[in-house]
Amino acid sequence: MAEWGRGQSPDATEDMLDVENKRMADSLASKVTRLKSLALDIDKDADEQNRYLDGMDSDFMSVTGLLTGSVKRFSTMTRSGRDNRKLLCSVSAGLIVVFFILYYLVSKAGT
C-alpha cells in the first residue's frame, strides 16, 4: 500500500490513492478474467461429458434390447421339448469351454 506522510499535500495524497486504486482495479480485472476463463472451460467440459454420457445411454439401451431378446429366445428354447434341452446343454457347455479358452489366452497375452 502507499505510505502517506503527514507533511504531504492533499494533491499528492490524492494522486497516491488514485494510483493505488488503479493498481487494485487492474489486479481485480485480471482475477475476473481468469475466473471467467475458468468458468467457460468448466462449461465446455460439462457439455462434452454430457454428450459422452448421452452416447453411453443409447449404447446401454441397445445392449439392453439385445439381452432382452436373447433371454426371451433362451426362455422359449428351455420351455420347448426334450430335444431342445439336449441342444441347450451342448450349447451351454460349449460356451463355458470357449469362455475358459478366451480367459486363458487373455491371461497369457497379459503376462
C-alpha positions as CSV (number, residue, x, y, z in Angstrom):
1,M,0.0,0.0,0.0
2,A,1.0,3.6,-0.4
3,E,2.6,5.2,2.5
4,W,1.0,8.5,3.5
5,G,3.0,11.1,5.3
6,R,1.7,13.9,7.4
7,G,3.6,16.5,5.5
8,Q,2.2,15.7,2.0
9,S,-0.1,17.9,0.1
10,P,-3.7,16.9,-0.4
11,D,-3.0,16.6,-4.2
12,A,-0.1,14.2,-3.7
13,T,-2.1,12.1,-1.3
14,E,-5.0,12.0,-3.8
15,D,-2.6,11.0,-6.6
16,M,-1.2,8.2,-4.5
17,L,-4.7,7.0,-3.7
18,D,-5.6,7.2,-7.3
19,V,-2.5,5.1,-8.4
20,E,-3.2,2.6,-5.7
21,N,-6.9,2.4,-6.7
22,K,-5.9,1.8,-10.4
23,R,-3.4,-0.9,-9.4
24,M,-6.0,-2.7,-7.3
25,A,-8.7,-2.3,-10.1
26,D,-6.2,-3.8,-12.6
27,S,-5.5,-6.7,-10.3
28,L,-9.2,-7.3,-9.8
29,A,-9.8,-7.2,-13.6
30,S,-7.1,-9.8,-14.2
31,K,-8.6,-12.1,-11.5
32,V,-12.1,-11.7,-13.0
33,T,-10.7,-12.5,-16.5
34,R,-9.1,-15.7,-15.1
35,L,-12.3,-16.7,-13.3
36,K,-14.3,-16.1,-16.5
37,S,-11.9,-18.3,-18.5
38,L,-12.1,-21.0,-15.9
39,A,-16.0,-20.9,-15.9
40,L,-16.0,-21.2,-19.7
41,D,-13.6,-24.2,-19.5
42,I,-15.8,-25.8,-16.9
43,D,-18.9,-25.2,-19.1
44,K,-17.2,-26.7,-22.2
45,D,-16.0,-29.7,-20.2
46,A,-19.5,-30.3,-18.7
47,D,-21.1,-30.2,-22.3
48,E,-18.5,-32.7,-23.5
49,Q,-19.2,-35.0,-20.6
50,N,-23.0,-34.7,-21.1
51,R,-22.6,-35.7,-24.8
52,Y,-20.4,-38.7,-23.7
53,L,-23.0,-39.8,-21.2
54,D,-25.8,-39.5,-23.7
55,G,-23.9,-41.7,-26.1
56,M,-23.3,-44.2,-23.3
57,D,-27.1,-44.2,-22.5
58,S,-28.0,-45.0,-26.1
59,D,-25.4,-47.8,-26.1
60,F,-26.7,-49.3,-22.9
61,M,-30.3,-49.1,-24.3
62,S,-29.3,-51.1,-27.4
63,V,-27.4,-53.7,-25.3
64,T,-30.5,-54.0,-23.0
65,G,-32.7,-54.6,-26.1
66,L,-30.2,-57.2,-27.3
67,L,-30.0,-59.0,-24.0
68,T,-33.8,-58.9,-23.5
69,G,-34.3,-60.6,-26.9
70,S,-31.7,-63.2,-26.1
71,V,-33.3,-64.0,-22.8
72,K,-36.7,-64.4,-24.4
73,R,-35.3,-66.8,-27.1
74,F,-33.4,-68.7,-24.3
75,S,-36.6,-69.0,-22.3
76,T,-38.6,-70.2,-25.3
77,M,-36.0,-72.8,-26.0
78,T,-35.9,-74.1,-22.4
79,R,-39.7,-74.4,-22.4
80,S,-39.9,-76.4,-25.5
81,G,-39.4,-80.2,-25.9
82,R,-36.6,-82.6,-24.7
83,D,-34.6,-82.4,-27.9
84,N,-34.0,-78.7,-27.4
85,R,-32.8,-79.3,-23.8
86,K,-30.0,-81.6,-25.1
87,L,-29.1,-78.8,-27.6
88,L,-29.3,-76.3,-24.8
89,C,-26.9,-78.3,-22.6
90,S,-24.5,-78.7,-25.5
91,V,-24.5,-75.0,-26.4
92,S,-24.1,-74.1,-22.7
93,A,-21.1,-76.4,-22.3
94,G,-19.6,-75.1,-25.5
95,L,-19.9,-71.5,-24.3
96,I,-18.3,-72.3,-21.0
97,V,-15.4,-74.0,-22.8
98,V,-15.0,-71.1,-25.1
99,F,-15.0,-68.7,-22.2
100,F,-12.2,-70.6,-20.4
101,I,-10.2,-70.8,-23.6
102,L,-10.5,-67.0,-24.1
103,Y,-9.7,-66.4,-20.4
104,Y,-6.6,-68.5,-20.8
105,L,-5.5,-66.7,-24.0
106,V,-6.1,-63.2,-22.5
107,S,-4.2,-64.1,-19.3
108,K,-1.2,-65.4,-21.3
109,A,-1.2,-62.3,-23.5
110,G,-1.2,-60.0,-20.4
111,T,2.0,-61.5,-19.0
